[in-house]
Amino acid sequence: MIREVSVIKIGNSKGIRLSKTLLKRYNIQDTVDLILDKDQIIIKPLSQPRKGWDKAFKEMNANGDDQLLIPDIFEDENPEEWK
C-alpha cells in the first residue's frame, strides 16, 4: 500500500507525521529503524522484545514473586548422576 503524506517543517528540519492509527497498527513507539535502500526509505518499528525486563525482574524479586514454576529437580532425578 502506498500513502501520500506531506513533508512538514519542524524547526530547522523537515519531517513527516504518522497518524495514531499507523503508529498503533505497526507498533511504533519512541524509536524506529530507518533503512536507506537505493531509491527508497523504509521505516520499521524498533524491536526491543526484552525492554523493561530488568525492572520487572527486580520488582518480582522485591515482591517475592520470582519463584520457580516447576521444581528445579524432579522427584525421580538423581543429582549425583550428573557429577
VMD Tcl script that builds the backbone (N, CA, C; Angstrom):
set m [mol new atoms 249]
animate dup $m
set s [atomselect $m all]
$s set {name element resname resid chain x y z} {
  {N N MET 1 A 0.837 -1.160 0.000}
  {CA C MET 1 A 0.000 0.000 0.000}
  {C C MET 1 A 0.894 1.239 0.000}
  {N N ILE 2 A 0.557 2.202 -0.801}
  {CA C ILE 2 A 1.299 3.452 -0.876}
  {C C ILE 2 A 0.407 4.565 -0.349}
  {N N ARG 3 A 0.954 5.385 0.553}
  {CA C ARG 3 A 0.218 6.515 1.113}
  {C C ARG 3 A 1.006 7.778 0.828}
  {N N GLU 4 A 0.326 8.821 0.454}
  {CA C GLU 4 A 0.978 10.106 0.252}
  {C C GLU 4 A 0.849 10.925 1.529}
  {N N VAL 5 A 1.985 11.416 2.030}
  {CA C VAL 5 A 1.982 12.262 3.223}
  {C C VAL 5 A 2.788 13.524 2.919}
  {N N SER 6 A 2.463 14.588 3.607}
  {CA C SER 6 A 3.157 15.860 3.407}
  {C C SER 6 A 4.430 15.910 4.227}
  {N N VAL 7 A 5.436 16.567 3.660}
  {CA C VAL 7 A 6.670 16.828 4.384}
  {C C VAL 7 A 6.474 18.197 5.037}
  {N N ILE 8 A 6.643 18.248 6.365}
  {CA C ILE 8 A 6.359 19.486 7.099}
  {C C ILE 8 A 7.637 20.030 7.736}
  {N N LYS 9 A 7.630 21.341 8.002}
  {CA C LYS 9 A 8.769 21.996 8.654}
  {C C LYS 9 A 8.699 21.711 10.145}
  {N N ILE 10 A 9.839 21.262 10.718}
  {CA C ILE 10 A 9.970 21.019 12.157}
  {C C ILE 10 A 11.258 21.712 12.580}
  {N N GLY 11 A 11.149 22.927 13.104}
  {CA C GLY 11 A 12.338 23.709 13.440}
  {C C GLY 11 A 13.134 24.012 12.185}
  {N N ASN 12 A 14.434 23.680 12.199}
  {CA C ASN 12 A 15.285 23.871 11.019}
  {C C ASN 12 A 15.274 22.658 10.105}
  {N N SER 13 A 14.520 21.636 10.473}
  {CA C SER 13 A 14.473 20.395 9.699}
  {C C SER 13 A 13.096 20.228 9.070}
  {N N LYS 14 A 12.918 19.096 8.439}
  {CA C LYS 14 A 11.615 18.718 7.894}
  {C C LYS 14 A 11.339 17.285 8.291}
  {N N GLY 15 A 10.077 16.919 8.340}
  {CA C GLY 15 A 9.707 15.571 8.725}
  {C C GLY 15 A 8.337 15.209 8.207}
  {N N ILE 16 A 7.902 14.019 8.555}
  {CA C ILE 16 A 6.556 13.577 8.189}
  {C C ILE 16 A 5.801 13.231 9.468}
  {N N ARG 17 A 4.488 13.329 9.413}
  {CA C ARG 17 A 3.643 12.945 10.549}
  {C C ARG 17 A 2.996 11.614 10.242}
  {N N LEU 18 A 2.987 10.744 11.240}
  {CA C LEU 18 A 2.314 9.456 11.108}
  {C C LEU 18 A 1.075 9.489 11.992}
  {N N SER 19 A -0.030 9.023 11.459}
  {CA C SER 19 A -1.282 9.056 12.205}
  {C C SER 19 A -1.234 8.087 13.386}
  {N N LYS 20 A -2.091 8.342 14.351}
  {CA C LYS 20 A -2.200 7.477 15.526}
  {C C LYS 20 A -2.535 6.047 15.096}
  {N N THR 21 A -3.366 5.920 14.069}
  {CA C THR 21 A -3.755 4.600 13.555}
  {C C THR 21 A -2.541 3.832 13.036}
  {N N LEU 22 A -1.681 4.499 12.270}
  {CA C LEU 22 A -0.474 3.835 11.746}
  {C C LEU 22 A 0.486 3.471 12.866}
  {N N LEU 23 A 0.664 4.381 13.835}
  {CA C LEU 23 A 1.570 4.106 14.953}
  {C C LEU 23 A 1.110 2.879 15.721}
  {N N LYS 24 A -0.185 2.789 15.949}
  {CA C LYS 24 A -0.722 1.640 16.683}
  {C C LYS 24 A -0.648 0.366 15.847}
  {N N ARG 25 A -1.030 0.458 14.583}
  {CA C ARG 25 A -1.055 -0.722 13.699}
  {C C ARG 25 A 0.319 -1.373 13.570}
  {N N TYR 26 A 1.356 -0.542 13.467}
  {CA C TYR 26 A 2.712 -1.067 13.263}
  {C C TYR 26 A 3.553 -1.050 14.538}
  {N N ASN 27 A 2.903 -0.800 15.669}
  {CA C ASN 27 A 3.548 -0.823 16.980}
  {C C ASN 27 A 4.801 0.055 17.016}
  {N N ILE 28 A 4.651 1.290 16.537}
  {CA C ILE 28 A 5.751 2.240 16.549}
  {C C ILE 28 A 5.670 3.016 17.853}
  {N N GLN 29 A 6.754 2.965 18.647}
  {CA C GLN 29 A 6.795 3.632 19.952}
  {C C GLN 29 A 7.643 4.899 19.839}
  {N N ASP 30 A 8.802 4.917 20.468}
  {CA C ASP 30 A 9.647 6.106 20.515}
  {C C ASP 30 A 10.744 6.130 19.453}
  {N N THR 31 A 11.162 4.959 18.991}
  {CA C THR 31 A 12.295 4.868 18.077}
  {C C THR 31 A 11.960 3.909 16.940}
  {N N VAL 32 A 12.495 4.205 15.754}
  {CA C VAL 32 A 12.297 3.333 14.591}
  {C C VAL 32 A 13.640 3.037 13.948}
  {N N ASP 33 A 13.699 1.968 13.179}
  {CA C ASP 33 A 14.849 1.699 12.318}
  {C C ASP 33 A 14.581 2.405 10.992}
  {N N LEU 34 A 15.547 3.155 10.504}
  {CA C LEU 34 A 15.430 3.842 9.230}
  {C C LEU 34 A 16.380 3.143 8.261}
  {N N ILE 35 A 15.829 2.525 7.231}
  {CA C ILE 35 A 16.624 1.748 6.277}
  {C C ILE 35 A 16.687 2.518 4.961}
  {N N LEU 36 A 17.885 2.878 4.547}
  {CA C LEU 36 A 18.087 3.602 3.291}
  {C C LEU 36 A 18.512 2.587 2.246}
  {N N ASP 37 A 17.658 2.378 1.248}
  {CA C ASP 37 A 17.885 1.308 0.279}
  {C C ASP 37 A 17.630 1.833 -1.124}
  {N N LYS 38 A 18.704 2.084 -1.860}
  {CA C LYS 38 A 18.636 2.575 -3.238}
  {C C LYS 38 A 17.746 3.803 -3.329}
  {N N ASP 39 A 16.564 3.683 -3.907}
  {CA C ASP 39 A 15.700 4.845 -4.116}
  {C C ASP 39 A 14.498 4.869 -3.166}
  {N N GLN 40 A 14.637 4.239 -2.002}
  {CA C GLN 40 A 13.530 4.230 -1.048}
  {C C GLN 40 A 14.032 4.318 0.385}
  {N N ILE 41 A 13.164 4.808 1.243}
  {CA C ILE 41 A 13.437 4.871 2.677}
  {C C ILE 41 A 12.391 3.992 3.350}
  {N N ILE 42 A 12.840 3.058 4.177}
  {CA C ILE 42 A 11.929 2.145 4.867}
  {C C ILE 42 A 11.975 2.470 6.359}
  {N N ILE 43 A 10.798 2.656 6.956}
  {CA C ILE 43 A 10.687 2.919 8.385}
  {C C ILE 43 A 10.117 1.673 9.029}
  {N N LYS 44 A 10.882 1.092 9.978}
  {CA C LYS 44 A 10.422 -0.117 10.672}
  {C C LYS 44 A 10.400 0.134 12.170}
  {N N PRO 45 A 9.399 -0.416 12.855}
  {CA C PRO 45 A 9.404 -0.289 14.311}
  {C C PRO 45 A 10.654 -0.947 14.878}
  {N N LEU 46 A 11.251 -0.308 15.877}
  {CA C LEU 46 A 12.429 -0.870 16.518}
  {C C LEU 46 A 11.973 -1.978 17.446}
  {N N SER 47 A 12.489 -3.147 17.222}
  {CA C SER 47 A 12.089 -4.310 18.013}
  {C C SER 47 A 12.951 -4.406 19.264}
  {N N GLN 48 A 12.317 -4.290 20.428}
  {CA C GLN 48 A 13.013 -4.454 21.699}
  {C C GLN 48 A 12.174 -5.368 22.582}
  {N N PRO 49 A 12.140 -6.661 22.243}
  {CA C PRO 49 A 11.231 -7.572 22.944}
  {C C PRO 49 A 11.501 -7.723 24.433}
  {N N ARG 50 A 12.709 -7.460 24.884}
  {CA C ARG 50 A 13.031 -7.657 26.308}
  {C C ARG 50 A 13.180 -6.337 27.056}
  {N N LYS 51 A 12.778 -5.245 26.428}
  {CA C LYS 51 A 12.894 -3.939 27.064}
  {C C LYS 51 A 12.046 -3.913 28.343}
  {N N GLY 52 A 12.649 -3.469 29.422}
  {CA C GLY 52 A 11.936 -3.359 30.687}
  {C C GLY 52 A 11.956 -4.611 31.538}
  {N N TRP 53 A 12.540 -5.695 31.025}
  {CA C TRP 53 A 12.572 -6.945 31.788}
  {C C TRP 53 A 13.373 -6.785 33.071}
  {N N ASP 54 A 14.492 -6.030 33.012}
  {CA C ASP 54 A 15.322 -5.881 34.206}
  {C C ASP 54 A 14.528 -5.246 35.343}
  {N N LYS 55 A 13.749 -4.233 35.034}
  {CA C LYS 55 A 12.927 -3.573 36.045}
  {C C LYS 55 A 11.845 -4.528 36.566}
  {N N ALA 56 A 11.218 -5.258 35.659}
  {CA C ALA 56 A 10.166 -6.201 36.047}
  {C C ALA 56 A 10.721 -7.304 36.942}
  {N N PHE 57 A 11.919 -7.800 36.628}
  {CA C PHE 57 A 12.534 -8.852 37.447}
  {C C PHE 57 A 12.857 -8.341 38.847}
  {N N LYS 58 A 13.349 -7.099 38.927}
  {CA C LYS 58 A 13.652 -6.517 40.234}
  {C C LYS 58 A 12.380 -6.366 41.074}
  {N N GLU 59 A 11.285 -5.922 40.431}
  {CA C GLU 59 A 10.005 -5.794 41.135}
  {C C GLU 59 A 9.498 -7.155 41.600}
  {N N MET 60 A 9.610 -8.157 40.736}
  {CA C MET 60 A 9.182 -9.507 41.106}
  {C C MET 60 A 9.966 -10.002 42.318}
  {N N ASN 61 A 11.274 -9.768 42.310}
  {CA C ASN 61 A 12.114 -10.208 43.424}
  {C C ASN 61 A 11.724 -9.484 44.710}
  {N N ALA 62 A 11.503 -8.185 44.617}
  {CA C ALA 62 A 11.126 -7.403 45.794}
  {C C ALA 62 A 9.789 -7.866 46.367}
  {N N ASN 63 A 8.881 -8.317 45.491}
  {CA C ASN 63 A 7.552 -8.793 45.920}
  {C C ASN 63 A 7.534 -10.276 46.271}
  {N N GLY 64 A 8.681 -10.967 46.061}
  {CA C GLY 64 A 8.728 -12.405 46.316}
  {C C GLY 64 A 7.989 -13.225 45.272}
  {N N ASP 65 A 7.802 -12.646 44.088}
  {CA C ASP 65 A 7.069 -13.327 43.017}
  {C C ASP 65 A 7.969 -14.087 42.054}
  {N N ASP 66 A 9.248 -14.184 42.344}
  {CA C ASP 66 A 10.177 -14.831 41.408}
  {C C ASP 66 A 10.458 -16.277 41.809}
  {N N GLN 67 A 9.419 -17.010 42.085}
  {CA C GLN 67 A 9.542 -18.422 42.464}
  {C C GLN 67 A 9.500 -19.296 41.209}
  {N N LEU 68 A 10.128 -20.467 41.286}
  {CA C LEU 68 A 10.118 -21.399 40.162}
  {C C LEU 68 A 8.697 -21.922 39.928}
  {N N LEU 69 A 8.337 -22.082 38.665}
  {CA C LEU 69 A 7.030 -22.638 38.320}
  {C C LEU 69 A 7.042 -24.158 38.375}
  {N N ILE 70 A 8.200 -24.743 38.098}
  {CA C ILE 70 A 8.358 -26.192 38.203}
  {C C ILE 70 A 9.594 -26.442 39.062}
  {N N PRO 71 A 9.652 -27.588 39.716}
  {CA C PRO 71 A 10.815 -27.860 40.577}
  {C C PRO 71 A 12.117 -27.864 39.789}
  {N N ASP 72 A 13.174 -27.452 40.448}
  {CA C ASP 72 A 14.489 -27.443 39.834}
  {C C ASP 72 A 14.967 -28.872 39.573}
  {N N ILE 73 A 14.595 -29.789 40.476}
  {CA C ILE 73 A 14.940 -31.203 40.348}
  {C C ILE 73 A 13.653 -32.006 40.513}
  {N N PHE 74 A 13.426 -32.933 39.614}
  {CA C PHE 74 A 12.236 -33.778 39.691}
  {C C PHE 74 A 12.438 -34.899 40.710}
  {N N GLU 75 A 11.330 -35.441 41.206}
  {CA C GLU 75 A 11.410 -36.477 42.242}
  {C C GLU 75 A 12.238 -37.689 41.818}
  {N N ASP 76 A 12.133 -38.083 40.549}
  {CA C ASP 76 A 12.832 -39.290 40.091}
  {C C ASP 76 A 14.234 -38.987 39.560}
  {N N GLU 77 A 14.718 -37.776 39.757}
  {CA C GLU 77 A 16.020 -37.369 39.249}
  {C C GLU 77 A 17.068 -37.469 40.361}
  {N N ASN 78 A 18.244 -37.948 40.022}
  {CA C ASN 78 A 19.320 -38.090 40.991}
  {C C ASN 78 A 20.460 -37.129 40.596}
  {N N PRO 79 A 20.623 -36.034 41.357}
  {CA C PRO 79 A 21.672 -35.066 41.014}
  {C C PRO 79 A 23.071 -35.655 41.044}
  {N N GLU 80 A 23.274 -36.731 41.799}
  {CA C GLU 80 A 24.585 -37.352 41.883}
  {C C GLU 80 A 25.011 -37.951 40.538}
  {N N GLU 81 A 24.044 -38.302 39.686}
  {CA C GLU 81 A 24.364 -38.872 38.368}
  {C C GLU 81 A 25.049 -37.866 37.457}
  {N N TRP 82 A 24.914 -36.601 37.744}
  {CA C TRP 82 A 25.467 -35.554 36.890}
  {C C TRP 82 A 26.906 -35.202 37.240}
  {N N LYS 83 A 27.411 -35.761 38.306}
  {CA C LYS 83 A 28.785 -35.436 38.709}
  {C C LYS 83 A 29.794 -36.271 37.990}
}
mol reanalyze $m
mol bondsrecalc $m
mol representation Tube
mol addrep $m
